[in-house]
Amino acid sequence: MPSSSPIPGKFDALRNPYIIPIAEAVADFRFNKITAVMGTQMGKSVGLENIVGWRLDDDPTPILYVAPTTSMIDNTIEPRFMDMFRQCESLNRKFNWTGSTKYTKWLSGVKFRFAWAGSPTELAGDSAGFILVDEVDRIVNTSEGDTTAIIEARGDAYVDSKVLYTATPTSGKVERIEHPDTGLMVWGVQGDNKLLGSKVWQLWQSGTRHEWQVPCPDCDGYFSPSSHLIWWQGKGGDDLVEPTVAAKTARLNCPHCGSQLKDKFRQGMNKLGKPVAPGEVCQNGIVTGTADTDGNNHYSLWVSGLFSFSAKKSLGYCAQRLCAAENSGDPATLQGVLNTVFGECYAGSGEVPEWQAVRAMAHKYHIGELLHPPALLLGTVDVQKNRLVWVIRAWYEGMGSALVDCGELWGDTLQDDVWDELSELLEQTFDGVAIDDFGIDCGYRDDKVFDFVRDHKGKARALRGGSLDKPYRAVRVDVNERGKTRKRGDTRWDFDSSRAKAWVHSRIGWDKKRPAWWVLPADISKSYCKEITGEEFDEASQEWNRLGENHFLDCEAMQYMLAKMKGLHRKKQIIMLDGFTAKVTAPVTTQKETPPKPQPAAAAPQQPDNWLGQYTDDWI
């Protein structure tokens, strides 16, 4: 390990022992496919490097390493392998320093090549006896079909070829179930690929489905740790819990004896961990029983992020991240934590809610009324050929919101009349409160939208939904819809429409006592409720399918993104809905207090004997 790594010097496999069974599976003639699923900061990359180094040194075969993008290869992967080739003496002697290039390395006449998944040309190159696919959930399908099928075809020329997939999972509706024979909790198999968008999880469940199990230091019972077993003071209660409280009080519940295990036991438990498949039981470190997938030539292993080798990724850290994500009420934030911190799938969308469930979000106020003086009053508009569909929503600190009014302005949107009506709506007040900002979809009639935005500068902006790897971004637009250069450039705000619609659907059934509440007037129309359910998310294709009219859903999705653009999610104060009123509760996060000015030593107060509080045993 180079000096720049977190733990320099000779690699110690016991720092992340869950990599050992993956390496053993690569060496085992019974398996021609291996899939490893885990979170971030798990030592996955160094595990792959060691496996590649071993094959090139002791059992040479042409190797193909596939990554999602060229930048990932250039900036991260290739430099790490070069560090290994330089510092490992046996590999250094075999390395061809004159014949190797950026993407092709030669060691004793054997080729080690990098490729990226978005290029059919790169993937259709040389054959390889060993293929590694890193972050398979981030690769893109080419015009030639499923990328994994194209990749695996590179090994057809070798009888004993192997392919190794690794990734942090993404979306999918999966759940923990009790195994009928062993009574242990295991990940259930999702038979409907429409509800399973994560490619690596699809691969994992087609294999042996091993899970990394660790022993409880109190009862010696082996179990698979997951986000369901992490606990903190106040978890599951009605009151909002500070993430800092979750960090200080975090424990891991043993499902066998109920012990609440502290972080200090984690490393010792990890060293005794074992891969266990459904149908098997581990006792005293010995795995017995017959696996449900016995004889499968595809070895797959899932490792919980709770047992990362990283000292930073403690139980407290995991609990704090999860608590903050749950407090935020944002599906994208919660998915990010479950994926990267815990190595688990997240299903924030899926089957469309019934329109009656939308109506159930009605509260005790009427259209045109404000529940409470808002932090922001925002309007959004969906542009159609013959009408403008609009929504006005009041937003509060902590992303709580209440629909104020909605409707349609009928008329040819190529003409000025309907836009003049929209100008009048923009100037309207509700209980004396003016609209702060108007977001207008410019996916249609963009010239008219930009004309309106320029006429109402500072109070309106152009929005456009699409697929992004971030919530939103500002884009300079210098060409009009006819392809002609604009006299003056305009700014358009692109946003991730899938993320926004998923957030709206996640509000349906959301507890009004929680932050980021979302309510409707008591006299909300049936047509509005039906349009909120006008689209359904397909996990397999990762696309939204239209089921009916959906214009109010588009408006509400833009509402969420406009609130984020205005920075409302960063407000520390939380306005909670309490019956027909609002109350202020403790903030979700706390800023570090300004340290007191140093005092003369003689005036310094004496610390009490118990100043360490609950951290007397493992505070360091």
MARZAMAR-515563 format. One line per 2 residues: for each residue y, x, z of C-alpha. Coordinates in nm, 3 decimals, decimal comma, always signed. Layout:
BEGIN
Y X Z | ...
//
This chain:
BEGIN
+0,000 +0,000 +0,000 | +0,338 +0,154 -0,102
+0,607 +0,235 +0,152 | +0,810 -0,064 +0,031
+0,540 -0,314 +0,136 | +0,554 -0,501 +0,472
+0,248 -0,306 +0,594 | +0,243 +0,035 +0,415
-0,058 +0,265 +0,411 | -0,426 +0,196 +0,354
-0,497 -0,171 +0,296 | -0,671 -0,343 +0,588
-0,871 -0,644 +0,471 | -0,886 -0,784 +0,825
-0,512 -0,860 +0,806 | -0,600 -1,144 +0,566
-0,981 -1,174 +0,597 | -0,994 -1,489 +0,383
-0,948 -1,262 +0,079 | -1,289 -1,099 +0,147
-1,505 -1,398 +0,040 | -1,296 -1,427 -0,277
-1,367 -1,061 -0,362 | -1,735 -1,112 -0,277
-1,750 -1,415 -0,510 | -1,606 -1,202 -0,793
-1,886 -0,950 -0,732 | -2,156 -1,217 -0,704
-2,356 -1,268 -1,026 | -2,406 -1,638 -0,936
-2,040 -1,726 -0,999 | -1,858 -1,715 -1,332
-1,549 -1,900 -1,208 | -1,354 -1,858 -0,882
-1,060 -2,066 -0,757 | -0,848 -1,976 -0,454
-0,591 -2,224 -0,316 | -0,344 -2,124 -0,045
+0,024 -2,125 +0,050 | +0,277 -1,847 +0,013
+0,288 -1,525 +0,218 | -0,091 -1,522 +0,238
-0,158 -1,177 +0,089 | -0,294 -1,335 -0,229
-0,120 -1,089 -0,462 | -0,247 -0,777 -0,286
-0,595 -0,930 -0,285 | -0,583 -0,966 -0,663
-0,455 -0,609 -0,697 | -0,747 -0,475 -0,493
-1,000 -0,674 -0,697 | -0,851 -0,542 -1,023
-0,845 -0,187 -0,885 | -1,213 -0,213 -0,784
-1,323 -0,342 -1,126 | -1,129 -0,073 -1,313
-1,256 +0,202 -1,082 | -1,619 +0,110 -1,010
-1,724 -0,157 -1,262 | -1,487 -0,122 -1,559
-1,441 -0,409 -1,802 | -1,142 -0,523 -2,012
-0,915 -0,731 -1,787 | -0,656 -0,995 -1,878
-0,395 -1,093 -1,617 | -0,219 -1,422 -1,700
+0,109 -1,516 -1,528 | +0,343 -1,814 -1,583
+0,635 -1,618 -1,731 | +0,731 -1,278 -1,869
+1,002 -1,237 -1,604 | +0,738 -1,276 -1,331
+0,538 -0,996 -1,496 | +0,841 -0,774 -1,552
+1,001 -0,812 -1,209 | +0,707 -0,854 -0,973
+0,352 -0,816 -1,103 | +0,366 -0,511 -1,332
+0,567 -0,293 -1,086 | +0,317 -0,371 -0,806
+0,020 -0,267 -1,021 | +0,199 +0,051 -1,124
+0,250 +0,135 -0,756 | -0,126 +0,099 -0,706
-0,212 +0,310 -1,013 | +0,021 +0,586 -0,893
-0,086 +0,593 -0,528 | -0,462 +0,535 -0,560
-0,597 +0,881 -0,641 | -0,906 +0,773 -0,837
-0,708 +0,527 -1,051 | -0,429 +0,780 -1,105
-0,680 +1,029 -1,255 | -0,811 +0,766 -1,497
-0,472 +0,626 -1,601 | -0,356 +0,705 -1,956
+0,011 +0,774 -1,899 | +0,093 +0,838 -2,266
-0,101 +0,551 -2,427 | -0,004 +0,273 -2,185
+0,284 +0,030 -2,243 | +0,467 -0,231 -2,034
+0,207 -0,500 -2,096 | -0,102 -0,293 -2,181
-0,250 -0,030 -1,949 | -0,542 +0,201 -2,035
-0,773 +0,348 -1,772 | -1,066 +0,562 -1,897
-1,055 +0,382 -2,230 | -1,062 +0,033 -2,073
-0,776 -0,208 -2,144 | -0,588 -0,394 -1,871
-0,342 -0,636 -2,034 | -0,075 -0,878 -1,910
-0,008 -1,211 -2,082 | +0,203 -1,515 -2,006
+0,078 -1,868 -2,028 | +0,355 -2,019 -2,242
+0,263 -1,816 -2,551 | -0,042 -1,915 -2,759
-0,016 -1,581 -2,940 | -0,047 -1,383 -2,619
-0,340 -1,591 -2,497 | -0,521 -1,570 -2,831
-0,535 -1,190 -2,823 | -0,814 -0,964 -2,703
-1,134 -1,075 -2,535 | -1,179 -0,978 -2,172
-1,471 -0,954 -1,931 | -1,255 -1,048 -1,633
-0,957 -1,286 -1,647 | -0,712 -1,357 -1,365
-0,476 -1,654 -1,382 | -0,199 -1,635 -1,123
-0,010 -1,950 -1,016 | -0,203 -2,174 -1,254
+0,000 -2,479 -1,141 | +0,311 -2,322 -1,294
+0,167 -2,244 -1,637 | +0,255 -2,473 -1,928
+0,022 -2,632 -2,180 | +0,067 -2,497 -2,531
+0,061 -2,693 -2,856 | -0,303 -2,584 -2,893
-0,417 -2,781 -2,587 | -0,508 -2,718 -2,225
-0,404 -2,362 -2,142 | -0,698 -2,307 -1,905
-0,943 -2,384 -2,187 | -0,766 -2,134 -2,415
-0,771 -1,872 -2,140 | -1,139 -1,916 -2,060
-1,225 -1,880 -2,429 | -1,104 -1,517 -2,407
-1,419 -1,437 -2,209 | -1,671 -1,594 -2,448
-1,761 -1,255 -2,599 | -1,895 -1,132 -2,262
-2,217 -1,272 -2,119 | -2,111 -1,194 -1,762
-1,741 -1,280 -1,796 | -1,553 -1,420 -1,498
-1,225 -1,605 -1,452 | -1,030 -1,618 -1,126
-0,765 -1,887 -1,067 | -0,514 -1,874 -0,783
-0,213 -2,088 -0,700 | -0,013 -2,271 -0,441
-0,091 -2,642 -0,500 | +0,172 -2,896 -0,604
+0,132 -3,275 -0,627 | -0,172 -3,490 -0,565
-0,300 -3,776 -0,354 | -0,573 -3,615 -0,141
-0,672 -3,682 +0,218 | -0,882 -3,548 +0,502
-1,205 -3,740 +0,555 | -1,495 -3,710 +0,800
-1,808 -3,563 +0,643 | -2,093 -3,812 +0,695
-2,350 -3,547 +0,794 | -2,153 -3,288 +0,992
-1,875 -3,504 +1,136 | -1,623 -3,233 +1,039
-1,295 -3,319 +0,868 | -1,289 -3,196 +0,508
-1,073 -3,256 +0,202 | -1,199 -3,559 +0,011
-1,254 -3,548 -0,364 | -0,993 -3,736 -0,568
-1,180 -3,897 -0,854 | -0,872 -4,030 -1,033
-0,690 -3,749 -1,213 | -0,391 -3,983 -1,253
-0,335 -3,928 -0,881 | -0,394 -3,552 -0,890
-0,127 -3,352 -1,071 | -0,212 -3,011 -0,924
-0,425 -2,816 -1,173 | -0,548 -2,569 -0,914
-0,660 -2,854 -0,687 | -0,849 -3,011 -0,979
-1,022 -2,676 -1,029 | -1,088 -2,634 -0,657
-1,258 -2,970 -0,614 | -1,481 -2,904 -0,918
-1,618 -2,595 -0,739 | -1,799 -2,535 -0,411
-1,504 -2,671 -0,206 | -1,522 -2,408 +0,068
-1,257 -2,425 +0,341 | -1,151 -2,139 +0,569
-1,260 -2,234 +0,921 | -1,161 -2,060 +1,245
-1,303 -2,086 +1,599 | -1,124 -2,243 +1,895
-1,090 -1,977 +2,171 | -1,164 -2,243 +2,435
-1,475 -2,418 +2,296 | -1,582 -2,183 +2,010
-1,597 -2,482 +1,774 | -1,509 -2,399 +1,413
-1,258 -2,617 +1,226 | -1,025 -2,615 +0,926
-0,661 -2,600 +1,041 | -0,419 -2,823 +0,851
-0,074 -2,977 +0,889 | -0,237 -3,279 +1,056
-0,336 -3,063 +1,355 | +0,001 -2,899 +1,428
+0,180 -3,053 +1,727 | +0,520 -3,028 +1,891
+0,695 -3,205 +2,174 | +0,808 -3,552 +2,067
+0,611 -3,555 +1,739 | +0,530 -3,908 +1,628
+0,782 -4,068 +1,865 | +1,071 -4,295 +1,778
+1,336 -4,037 +1,864 | +1,454 -3,766 +1,630
+1,323 -3,421 +1,731 | +1,531 -3,108 +1,681
+1,346 -2,857 +1,456 | +1,431 -2,588 +1,712
+1,242 -2,790 +1,974 | +0,945 -2,810 +1,737
+0,957 -2,432 +1,695 | +0,958 -2,367 +2,070
+0,684 -2,614 +2,162 | +0,450 -2,580 +1,861
+0,078 -2,583 +1,927 | -0,238 -2,618 +1,717
-0,469 -2,898 +1,832 | -0,843 -2,821 +1,839
-1,023 -3,128 +1,696 | -1,331 -3,052 +1,908
-1,203 -3,010 +2,263 | -0,839 -3,115 +2,229
-0,700 -2,780 +2,348 | -0,345 -2,705 +2,241
-0,362 -2,349 +2,113 | -0,068 -2,109 +2,122
+0,034 -1,879 +1,840 | -0,093 -1,569 +2,022
-0,454 -1,671 +1,951 | -0,401 -1,705 +1,577
-0,476 -1,350 +1,463 | -0,795 -1,325 +1,669
-0,915 -1,661 +1,539 | -0,842 -1,551 +1,183
-1,055 -1,234 +1,212 | -1,353 -1,452 +1,310
-1,293 -1,704 +1,029 | -1,563 -1,806 +0,783
-1,570 -1,997 +0,451 | -1,757 -2,326 +0,507
-1,849 -2,580 +0,240 | -1,893 -2,957 +0,296
-2,236 -3,013 +0,448 | -2,236 -2,677 +0,626
-2,159 -2,601 +0,992 | -2,042 -2,274 +1,145
-2,156 -2,191 +1,499 | -2,102 -1,853 +1,668
-1,988 -1,713 +1,334 | -2,311 -1,813 +1,153
-2,294 -2,071 +0,874 | -2,593 -2,306 +0,853
-2,683 -2,621 +0,662 | -2,699 -2,709 +0,295
-2,372 -2,740 +0,108 | -2,313 -3,055 -0,095
-2,229 -2,829 -0,390 | -2,524 -2,589 -0,352
-2,601 -2,424 -0,686 | -2,250 -2,466 -0,828
-2,153 -2,154 -1,027 | -1,784 -2,215 -0,952
-1,681 -2,071 -0,614 | -1,368 -2,236 -0,470
-1,190 -2,170 -0,140 | -0,895 -2,339 +0,031
-0,707 -2,154 +0,306 | -0,450 -2,322 +0,529
-0,108 -2,160 +0,538 | -0,125 -2,188 +0,918
-0,338 -1,874 +0,911 | -0,119 -1,651 +0,699
-0,129 -1,282 +0,787 | +0,252 -1,284 +0,803
+0,394 -1,254 +1,155 | +0,697 -1,452 +1,038
+0,479 -1,749 +0,945 | +0,400 -1,839 +1,307
+0,302 -2,182 +1,435 | +0,663 -2,224 +1,548
+0,792 -2,140 +1,203 | +0,552 -2,385 +1,036
+0,637 -2,661 +1,287 | +1,010 -2,607 +1,247
+0,988 -2,626 +0,866 | +0,771 -2,939 +0,876
+0,987 -3,112 +1,139 | +1,307 -3,041 +0,943
+1,147 -3,167 +0,622 | +1,030 -3,490 +0,788
+1,376 -3,539 +0,940 | +1,542 -3,495 +0,600
+1,352 -3,786 +0,447 | +1,357 -3,599 +0,114
+1,020 -3,604 -0,070 | +1,107 -3,285 -0,263
+1,179 -3,098 +0,061 | +0,860 -3,227 +0,224
+0,654 -3,136 -0,082 | +0,799 -2,785 -0,084
+0,700 -2,733 +0,280 | +0,348 -2,878 +0,246
+0,286 -2,678 -0,074 | +0,423 -2,338 +0,022
+0,395 -2,330 +0,401 | +0,063 -2,516 +0,445
-0,104 -2,478 +0,103 | -0,155 -2,855 +0,074
-0,092 -3,113 -0,197 | +0,175 -3,378 -0,156
+0,182 -3,727 -0,304 | +0,540 -3,850 -0,291
+0,492 -4,100 -0,569 | +0,209 -4,271 -0,747
+0,130 -4,637 -0,756 | +0,450 -4,833 -0,802
+0,551 -5,045 -0,501 | +0,557 -5,423 -0,532
+0,900 -5,579 -0,584 | +0,851 -5,780 -0,262
+0,836 -5,447 -0,074 | +1,179 -5,363 -0,217
+1,320 -5,694 -0,096 | +1,178 -5,616 +0,249
+1,438 -5,337 +0,273 | +1,709 -5,605 +0,305
+1,927 -5,584 +0,618 | +2,162 -5,821 +0,801
+2,469 -5,797 +0,579 | +2,578 -5,942 +0,246
+2,672 -5,815 -0,098 | +3,025 -5,672 -0,100
+3,020 -5,588 +0,275 | +3,011 -5,248 +0,443
+2,779 -5,195 +0,738 | +3,001 -4,921 +0,876
+3,291 -4,707 +0,742 | +3,102 -4,472 +0,506
+3,135 -4,101 +0,452 | +3,132 -4,170 +0,077
+3,138 -4,475 -0,146 | +2,967 -4,386 -0,476
+2,918 -4,569 -0,804 | +2,664 -4,500 -1,080
+2,636 -4,647 -1,429 | +2,348 -4,670 -1,678
+2,476 -4,706 -2,035 | +2,297 -4,942 -2,275
+2,384 -5,057 -2,625 | +2,515 -5,398 -2,514
+2,607 -5,350 -2,146 | +2,686 -5,116 -1,858
+2,458 -5,151 -1,556 | +2,623 -5,039 -1,231
+2,550 -4,985 -0,862 | +2,789 -4,922 -0,570
+2,632 -4,770 -0,258 | +2,779 -4,660 +0,077
+2,653 -4,324 +0,204 | +2,650 -4,188 +0,557
+2,591 -3,850 +0,720 | +2,224 -3,757 +0,711
+2,170 -3,935 +0,374 | +2,148 -4,287 +0,515
+2,279 -4,543 +0,263 | +2,339 -4,914 +0,209
+2,373 -5,094 -0,124 | +2,715 -5,259 -0,143
+2,707 -5,427 -0,484 | +2,543 -5,409 -0,826
+2,578 -5,584 -1,158 | +2,618 -5,564 -1,537
+2,924 -5,550 -1,762 | +2,829 -5,708 -2,096
+2,975 -5,595 -2,426 | +2,931 -5,350 -2,713
+2,954 -5,009 -2,547 | +3,100 -4,861 -2,866
+3,411 -5,073 -2,806 | +3,683 -5,020 -2,545
+3,671 -5,361 -2,376 | +3,365 -5,300 -2,163
+3,494 -4,958 -2,062 | +3,823 -5,113 -1,955
+3,624 -5,345 -1,728 | +3,450 -5,041 -1,583
+3,794 -4,886 -1,512 | +3,885 -5,198 -1,317
+3,559 -5,172 -1,118 | +3,634 -4,808 -1,039
+3,968 -4,909 -0,888 | +3,815 -5,188 -0,677
+3,794 -5,149 -0,298 | +3,533 -5,281 -0,055
+3,657 -5,374 +0,292 | +3,958 -5,157 +0,208
+3,747 -4,852 +0,113 | +3,793 -4,703 -0,235
+3,515 -4,558 -0,452 | +3,505 -4,178 -0,416
+3,315 -4,085 -0,732 | +3,155 -4,249 -1,034
+2,848 -4,097 -1,202 | +2,779 -4,219 -1,557
+2,463 -4,151 -1,757 | +2,556 -3,979 -2,083
+2,213 -3,992 -2,243 | +2,354 -4,266 -2,471
+2,709 -4,311 -2,606 | +2,799 -3,968 -2,472
+3,134 -3,954 -2,655 | +3,246 -4,277 -2,485
+3,123 -4,145 -2,149 | +3,317 -3,820 -2,181
+3,629 -4,013 -2,289 | +3,599 -4,223 -1,973
+3,544 -3,918 -1,752 | +3,852 -3,744 -1,895
+4,061 -4,061 -1,841 | +3,948 -4,072 -1,475
+3,945 -3,702 -1,397 | +3,847 -3,630 -1,039
+3,687 -3,973 -0,987 | +3,412 -3,976 -1,252
+3,154 -3,736 -1,390 | +2,892 -3,738 -1,667
+2,527 -3,724 -1,557 | +2,210 -3,671 -1,755
+1,853 -3,694 -1,626 | +1,580 -3,460 -1,744
+1,319 -3,214 -1,620 | +1,460 -2,928 -1,411
+1,321 -2,672 -1,168 | +1,616 -2,746 -0,936
+1,782 -3,071 -0,825 | +2,085 -3,039 -1,054
+2,311 -2,801 -1,246 | +2,645 -2,813 -1,427
+2,635 -2,764 -1,806 | +2,923 -2,696 -2,043
+2,917 -2,931 -2,346 | +3,108 -2,808 -2,650
+2,955 -3,029 -2,922 | +2,982 -3,408 -2,953
+2,700 -3,649 -3,041 | +2,770 -3,600 -3,415
+2,728 -3,223 -3,383 | +3,098 -3,143 -3,417
+3,278 -2,900 -3,191 | +3,483 -3,070 -2,923
+3,853 -2,988 -2,905 | +3,803 -2,916 -2,538
+3,469 -2,861 -2,367 | +3,336 -3,112 -2,119
+3,117 -3,067 -1,813 | +2,790 -3,253 -1,776
+2,575 -3,262 -1,463 | +2,207 -3,243 -1,548
+1,963 -3,350 -1,276 | +1,587 -3,370 -1,223
+1,523 -3,739 -1,285 | +1,161 -3,726 -1,167
+1,265 -3,590 -0,829 | +1,540 -3,851 -0,800
+1,318 -4,149 -0,885 | +1,049 -4,023 -0,648
+1,308 -4,020 -0,369 | +1,408 -4,380 -0,441
+1,046 -4,499 -0,439 | +0,982 -4,306 -0,117
+1,252 -4,519 +0,051 | +1,049 -4,835 -0,002
+0,887 -4,901 +0,334 | +1,085 -4,617 +0,495
+1,136 -4,676 +0,867 | +1,497 -4,783 +0,922
+1,493 -4,599 +1,255 | +1,448 -4,264 +1,075
+1,718 -4,053 +0,908 | +1,786 -4,105 +0,537
+1,741 -4,480 +0,575 | +1,800 -4,693 +0,267
+1,884 -5,064 +0,294 | +1,986 -5,359 +0,079
+2,199 -5,672 +0,140 | +2,019 -5,982 +0,265
+2,116 -6,170 -0,052 | +1,989 -5,904 -0,297
+1,865 -6,051 -0,625 | +1,502 -6,067 -0,737
+1,593 -5,900 -1,069 | +1,733 -5,596 -0,888
+1,414 -5,560 -0,681 | +1,195 -5,586 -0,991
+1,394 -5,318 -1,175 | +1,346 -5,073 -0,887
+0,972 -5,107 -0,955 | +1,021 -5,080 -1,332
+0,857 -4,736 -1,360 | +0,538 -4,577 -1,228
+0,468 -4,206 -1,182 | +0,153 -4,060 -1,341
+0,032 -3,764 -1,133 | -0,188 -3,627 -1,413
+0,083 -3,612 -1,682 | +0,363 -3,565 -1,428
+0,562 -3,828 -1,616 | +0,719 -4,165 -1,535
+0,582 -4,458 -1,734 | +0,800 -4,760 -1,794
+0,655 -5,094 -1,681 | +0,958 -5,316 -1,737
+1,337 -5,317 -1,703 | +1,438 -5,010 -1,501
+1,817 -4,976 -1,524 | +1,885 -5,031 -1,153
+1,620 -4,769 -1,073 | +1,808 -4,524 -1,297
+2,132 -4,609 -1,118 | +1,975 -4,560 -0,774
+1,824 -4,228 -0,884 | +2,170 -4,114 -0,993
+2,306 -4,233 -0,657 | +2,074 -3,996 -0,472
+2,165 -3,700 -0,691 | +2,538 -3,777 -0,677
+2,520 -3,782 -0,297 | +2,353 -3,439 -0,306
+2,615 -3,308 -0,550 | +2,882 -3,422 -0,302
+2,705 -3,218 -0,031 | +2,623 -3,511 +0,194
+2,274 -3,376 +0,273 | +2,438 -3,073 +0,436
+2,626 -3,281 +0,692 | +2,500 -3,195 +1,039
+2,584 -3,528 +1,202 | +2,331 -3,810 +1,154
+2,433 -4,176 +1,137 | +2,133 -4,386 +1,238
+2,080 -4,753 +1,167 | +2,028 -4,950 +1,489
+1,993 -5,319 +1,434 | +2,322 -5,435 +1,283
+2,520 -5,134 +1,402 | +2,513 -4,762 +1,359
+2,476 -4,495 +1,620 | +2,515 -4,119 +1,618
+2,215 -3,917 +1,735 | +2,150 -3,549 +1,781
+2,191 -3,341 +1,464 | +1,887 -3,240 +1,263
+1,970 -2,871 +1,285 | +2,187 -2,669 +1,515
+2,418 -2,389 +1,422 | +2,407 -2,071 +1,622
+2,659 -2,082 +1,901 | +2,933 -1,824 +1,904
+2,827 -1,560 +2,156 | +3,056 -1,527 +2,460
+3,290 -1,235 +2,481 | +3,151 -0,939 +2,679
+3,254 -0,939 +3,044 | +3,299 -0,638 +3,272
+2,972 -0,531 +3,429 | +3,098 -0,606 +3,780
+3,176 -0,966 +3,684 | +2,844 -1,031 +3,503
+2,645 -1,309 +3,671 | +2,295 -1,237 +3,798
+2,009 -1,369 +3,584 | +1,769 -1,599 +3,769
+1,416 -1,471 +3,816 | +1,275 -1,730 +3,574
+1,518 -1,667 +3,291 | +1,232 -1,637 +3,038
+1,137 -1,999 +3,105 | +0,823 -2,105 +2,921
+0,795 -1,775 +2,733 | +0,681 -1,563 +3,028
+0,337 -1,492 +2,878 | +0,400 -1,428 +2,509
+0,774 -1,427 +2,453 | +0,781 -1,096 +2,265
//
